[in-house]
Amino acid sequence: MLRLDNKIALITGLGQTHPPEAGFGIGAAIATKLSQQGAIIFGGNRSLPSASRTKAHIESLGGQCTIQETDVTDSASVKALVDACLAKHGRIDILINNVGKSEPGCPATMTEETWDSQVDLNLKSIYLTAHHVLPIMESQATGGAIVNISSIAGMRYIGKPQIAYSATKAAIMQFTKATAVIYAPRNVRLNTVVPGLIYTPYTRELAKRYAPGGDEGEYMRKRDEQVPMGRMGDAWDVANAVVFLVSDEARYVTGTEVVVDGGITASTGRV
């Protein structure tokens, strides 16, 4: 089950800033897991050195991975990524949108520049990849599967003032749902994975932005306490959900969200 043999998977945001022994980021884990299930990876990432870490890890496990420097907020750069994947492999079976960033601020304190950059990175990037990939997928007899990575911050307040991040992550879910309905007759499925509090190397960076005094230990403890299961998830929890949604076993699943959060959004909330 859940085999993806020889499927071409285009993924944005697969870079691994830290060595694998420091823990996997969500994009790197997704790329690795798809590869382990037989997919051929073509990745776009802002930083080639961090993408190279993921590529090396995938290849060390016997997988195939090509990477290209990509600015997902720029249409020409995204088109170049899509065109390169198509030129190399002749099709795109899977698209994963994983790029995202959180900046602190409420509407009164966040600068307009920060708001715009958050909307471009978190939301416009998904429009751009869909804009260039959907025509390819609907022209293929096999169709395609798209998974966009959102966040429970788009479903509820999780204790941090990050209004642009929350707004864009909510918009991702509705963008995906509406597009899924439009493309359902065209054999293209779109779904969203909604991670909760996930421990990754990036989580340590968040502590610098949101923890009082930058106290990383206290920040991590509080995050664990917020989860009904008593702990944060990890990148592999998210990756496993993605693998299901892009697999043939999920062929009748479209326009929905898979929430991977240890029970936070089902609870009354310890935020």
C-alpha positions in Angstrom: 0.0 0.0 0.0 0.9 3.7 -0.4 3.4 2.9 -3.1 4.4 5.8 -5.4 6.7 4.0 -7.8 8.1 6.2 -10.6 5.6 9.1 -9.8 7.1 12.5 -10.3 6.8 14.7 -7.2 7.4 18.4 -7.4 7.9 19.9 -4.0 8.7 23.4 -2.8 10.5 24.1 0.5 12.3 20.8 0.8 15.5 22.4 2.3 17.2 21.0 5.4 18.9 23.9 7.1 20.5 21.7 9.8 22.2 18.3 9.4 19.7 15.4 9.6 21.0 14.4 13.1 19.6 17.8 14.4 16.1 16.7 13.3 14.2 16.9 10.1 12.2 19.8 8.7 8.7 19.1 7.3 9.7 19.6 3.7 12.8 17.4 3.9 10.8 14.7 5.7 8.0 14.8 3.1 10.6 14.6 0.2 12.4 11.7 1.9 9.2 9.8 2.7 7.8 10.2 -0.9 11.1 9.0 -2.2 11.1 6.0 0.1 7.7 5.1 -1.3 9.1 5.2 -4.9 8.6 8.7 -6.1 11.1 10.7 -8.1 11.7 14.0 -6.4 12.1 17.4 -8.1 12.5 20.2 -5.6 12.5 23.9 -5.6 14.1 25.8 -2.8 15.3 29.3 -2.0 18.6 28.0 -0.7 20.5 25.4 -2.8 22.9 24.5 0.0 20.0 23.5 2.3 18.2 21.7 -0.5 21.5 19.9 -1.2 21.3 18.3 2.2 17.9 16.8 1.5 19.1 15.7 -2.0 22.1 14.0 -0.5 20.0 12.2 2.2 17.5 11.0 -0.4 20.3 9.7 -2.6 22.0 8.0 0.3 18.9 5.9 0.7 18.8 5.0 -3.0 16.3 7.6 -4.2 16.4 10.2 -7.0 16.3 13.9 -6.4 16.9 17.0 -8.5 16.9 20.4 -7.0 16.7 24.0 -8.4 17.0 27.4 -6.8 13.5 28.8 -6.8 11.8 32.0 -5.5 8.2 30.8 -5.0 6.9 34.4 -4.8 8.1 35.1 -8.4 6.0 33.7 -11.3 9.0 33.4 -13.7 11.0 31.5 -11.1 8.1 29.1 -10.4 7.5 28.6 -14.1 11.2 27.8 -14.6 11.0 25.2 -11.9 7.9 23.6 -13.5 9.3 23.7 -17.0 12.6 22.1 -15.8 10.7 19.3 -14.1 8.6 18.8 -17.2 11.6 18.8 -19.5 13.4 16.2 -17.4 10.5 13.9 -16.6 7.7 14.7 -19.0 5.0 14.9 -16.4 4.2 16.0 -12.9 2.1 13.5 -10.8 2.4 15.1 -7.4 2.7 18.7 -6.2 3.6 19.5 -2.6 3.5 23.2 -1.4 5.4 23.4 1.8 6.9 26.9 1.9 5.8 29.1 4.8 7.1 31.4 7.5 5.6 33.0 10.7 6.3 36.6 11.7 5.0 38.1 14.9 2.5 40.9 15.1 -1.2 42.0 15.3 -2.8 44.3 12.7 -1.9 47.4 14.8 1.8 46.5 15.2 2.7 44.6 12.0 4.2 46.7 9.3 2.6 46.7 5.9 5.8 45.3 4.4 5.7 42.3 6.8 2.1 41.7 5.9 2.8 41.8 2.2 5.8 39.5 2.5 3.8 37.0 4.5 1.0 36.9 2.0 3.4 36.5 -0.9 5.4 33.7 0.7 2.6 31.8 2.4 -0.3 32.2 0.0 0.7 33.7 -3.4 3.3 30.9 -3.7 0.5 28.3 -3.7 -1.4 30.2 -6.3 1.7 30.4 -8.5 2.6 26.7 -8.4 -1.1 25.8 -9.0 -1.3 28.2 -11.8 1.6 26.5 -13.6 1.0 22.9 -12.6 -2.8 22.5 -12.9 -2.8 22.7 -16.7 -0.2 20.0 -16.9 -2.0 17.6 -14.5 -5.4 18.0 -16.2 -3.8 17.2 -19.5 -2.4 13.9 -18.2 -4.5 10.7 -18.4 -3.4 9.9 -14.9 -4.3 13.4 -13.5 -2.5 14.4 -10.4 -2.5 15.1 -6.7 -1.7 18.3 -4.9 -1.2 18.7 -1.1 -0.8 22.1 0.4 0.7 22.4 3.9 -1.3 24.8 6.2 -1.3 25.1 10.0 -3.8 24.9 12.9 -3.0 28.6 13.3 -5.5 28.9 10.4 -8.2 27.2 12.4 -7.8 28.7 15.9 -5.6 31.0 18.0 -2.6 29.1 19.3 -1.1 31.6 21.7 1.1 33.6 19.5 0.3 37.0 17.8 0.9 36.1 14.2 -2.0 37.6 12.3 -0.6 37.4 8.8 0.5 33.8 9.3 -2.9 32.8 10.7 -4.8 34.6 7.9 -2.7 33.1 5.1 -2.9 29.6 6.5 -6.7 29.8 6.8 -6.8 31.1 3.2 -4.8 28.1 2.0 -7.5 25.7 3.2 -10.2 27.5 1.3 -8.1 27.9 -1.8 -7.5 24.2 -1.7 -11.1 23.3 -1.1 -12.5 25.5 -3.8 -9.9 24.5 -6.4 -10.5 20.8 -5.5 -14.2 21.2 -6.5 -13.3 22.9 -9.7 -10.8 20.2 -10.7 -12.6 17.1 -9.4 -14.1 16.3 -12.8 -10.6 16.7 -14.3 -9.0 13.9 -12.3 -6.9 16.3 -10.2 -7.2 16.0 -6.4 -6.3 18.7 -3.9 -6.1 18.4 -0.2 -4.5 20.1 2.8 -2.4 18.8 5.6 -2.8 20.9 8.7 0.1 20.4 11.2 -0.3 21.3 14.8 2.7 22.0 17.1 5.5 20.2 15.4 9.1 20.0 16.7 11.6 20.8 13.9 14.9 22.7 13.8 12.7 25.7 12.7 10.8 25.5 16.0 14.0 26.6 17.8 14.0 29.7 15.6 10.5 30.4 16.7 11.6 30.5 20.3 13.8 33.5 19.5 10.7 35.4 18.1 8.0 34.4 20.5 9.5 33.2 23.8 10.0 35.8 26.6 13.7 36.3 26.8 14.3 33.8 24.1 14.0 31.0 26.7 13.9 27.9 24.3 13.4 25.3 27.1 10.4 27.1 28.5 9.0 27.7 25.0 9.3 24.0 24.2 7.7 22.9 27.5 4.8 25.2 26.9 4.2 23.8 23.4 4.3 20.3 24.8 1.7 21.2 27.4 -0.6 22.7 24.9 -1.1 19.3 23.2 -3.7 16.9 24.7 -1.3 14.0 23.9 1.3 15.8 26.0 4.0 16.3 23.3 4.7 17.9 20.0 4.6 15.9 16.8 7.5 15.6 14.4 8.0 16.1 10.7 7.5 12.5 10.0 3.9 12.7 11.4 3.2 15.3 8.8 5.0 13.4 6.0 3.0 10.2 6.6 -0.2 12.1 6.2 1.0 13.6 2.9 2.0 10.1 1.6 -1.5 8.9 2.2 -3.2 11.8 0.4 -1.0 11.5 -2.7 -1.3 7.8 -2.9 -3.8 5.8 -5.0 -5.4 4.6 -1.8 -6.7 8.2 -1.4 -8.2 8.3 -4.9 -11.6 9.3 -3.6 -10.3 11.9 -1.1 -10.3 15.5 -2.4 -11.2 19.0 -1.0 -10.5 18.1 2.6 -8.1 18.7 5.4 -6.1 16.1 7.4 -5.3 17.6 10.8 -2.1 16.3 12.4 -2.1 18.0 15.8 -2.3 15.6 18.7 -5.8 16.7 19.5 -5.4 20.5 19.9 -8.2 21.6 17.6 -10.6 19.0 19.1 -10.0 20.3 22.7 -11.4 23.2 24.6 -7.9 24.7 24.4 -4.9 25.0 26.6 -3.3 27.9 24.7 
